[in-house]
Each structure stands twice: as structure tokens, then as C-alpha cells.
Amino acid sequence: MDVYASAFPTSRPAVALVGAGAMARVLGLRLAQAGYPVCAVVSRTLSRARTLAEALGAPVASDRLADLPTAPLVVLAVPDDQIAQVADSLARTSRSWAGAVVLHTSGAVAASVLEPLRARGARTLSFHPVQSLPAGADAGRLDGVTVGIEGEPPGVGAGIELTAGLGLRYLVISAHAKPRYHLAAAMASNLMVTLMAMVQEVLASIDVDRAQATALLEPLVRGTLDTLAQTSPEEALTGPVARGDLGTLQAHGRALCEALPHLAPAYAALSVETVRLAVRAGTLPPERAEDVLALIERMVAVPLPPRAAPPPAGPATPEASADAAGPLPADAERQRERSHTSACGPAAT
């Protein structure tokens, strides 16, 4: 059996935290809970450093990087655009970095941003828990979470060892793959929030308030996620696109055009991807898919009828008619002809 040397001098090395935001708090609490002593918290805002240090039992709280003690593990939980500057500043300090493990928690920035520290002997990596962390979250927020690990082999080995100590899963990714890895995470979390905001806006247009919308949608959303955890998107897909239900889709389009036209492009884009998924799943025959796509295209390709201009003051006269201004230019004439067809199909006459 192969035996590998630990990346750390002890099984639970001391940790110094740089940053005092949500990630620093949750990861710090998880480290402390797992038996890693947090020896310092350094933040640009001294009051936040003190608050977090008190919560973690750390003896040092400071707003100066020079006060960072010599700890075997240093965690940079700072905004992405500050990582390079912090790494460079730390590398200029007099302490020895040989053998230390330094990680940053960004999902988007590569570990190479820590090169000044690696050049001084540190083992560097990015260590990104794939989880949204609201203010006030506790260590339990990381239960069952996977950590994206990226860096040179010595750093990756240290990251894998750390995930085991914290009871987390891990996924090793390359620097080349990292933008797509982070894209997937952002789509799953950030864009889902945006989608739910759009859904609440639709419900608000029929006087359903936020509390009612949450009560209405939460079981549906949780049920969908539960299904996705057990099967593939192809098997989980239901609804009018999967069935090729043109009547229902046209009703959706008309509702958007009448009340929420600004949401039509997003609805159409998501529906096109749903068509692709339904065809892959075998629930939507290709010929029916063409009909669905044609309907979706009309939602965004055909302009809405222009809003009527306010009537002029005083009684209308023949001279005030549109024809009195002369013939429309060709493009405007075509626009007027097309305006008789709404973005959801022929307008009622």
C-alpha cells in the first residue's frame, strides 16, 4: 500500500484567516468545529476581524497583514479582485513561506494568482466550496458540499487532505477548465435566483405577493430538485415544451406580450434550450420541435404593436390624421404591417 506524507506538520494545523466575510466565517467555523485551531483573523475592517476572531476563539484580530502569525495553513477568503494584491503583500513579508499551505477560496480565479507565495516555497491552491453563503450562515451550510480544487500537485494534495479533515467532498479541476466550472456553478445558483425573481414578477402581475409566491412555488422547486438528484434532466423534464403543446405555449406567449413583454426574450431563450432537451429525451419528435421553435421565434422576432400616442389637445381634424403627413417610409410601412401580428401570433381582429 502506498503511503503519502502529510502536507501539514500535524493532523490539525493552526490556521490564519485573511478576510472576515461570509466565506471566511463559514469556513472558519467549519475549521474550528473540525479541530483546526484558528490563530488569527486579518481583515481590512478591524471591527469585523475582531467579531469573527471572537466567534472562532482566535487570539489575533488585526487589519494589518504584517500581524499575520506564522501558521502552517493560510486561507485567503477575500474578493477575487483583491487576491493578487494580498498574495503579493504577504510574499513581501519577512516570514518564511517554505512548506506553508496557502489557499484562496475563489471559484473563478486560478491558483496561479498566488505565484509570489509559491515562489517563496508555499504550496498554493484554490479551494472553492460550491455553495452560496448568505450572511449569518453557520458551519452546517457546508454539509455535503463539494470543494473545487485547482493548483500544482503539492497544493492539490494539501487541498484533498484538508477536505477529508473537514468532512467534505472534492473535485480536482485544471486551470483551463476553471472558467467553465465556475460558469456551471453560477448558472446553477445565480441564474436560478434570477429565474425565481422573474417568476415572482409574473405572479406579482396577478396580485400574488412574495409570501404567497414562495408558499406556492417552494414545494414545486424542491420537488424538481429532488427529482433531479435522483435522475437525469432528460428524465425529469415535464411540461408543455416536452409535450409539444402549442396551444399552451401560445397562451404563455400572449400572457407575456400583454403584461410582461420584457421577459419574452428570456422565456424564449430558455424554451429553445428546453426543446433541445426534450428532443434528446425522446418526448418531442423533431418535426413537432420545429413547430415549437417557430412559435418561440415569433415571441421575440415579431415586434409588439407600438403604444398609441396620446391624443392631441382639442378636436381631431382630418389634417391630424397619419395620412396627412404623407406616405410612410418603406421600413415604417413594413413595421406597421407587422404590428398587426403580435409577438405571440396573429392579433385578434
Beta strands, then each sheet from edge to edge (+ up, - down):
strand 1: 15-18
strand 2: 38-42
strand 3: 60-62
strand 4: 73-76
strand 5: 101-104
strand 6: 123-129
strand 7: 146-151
strand 8: 169-172
strand 9: 341-342
strand 10: 345-346
sheet 1: 3+ 2+ 1+ 4+ 5+ 6+ 7- 8-
sheet 2: 9+ 10-
end
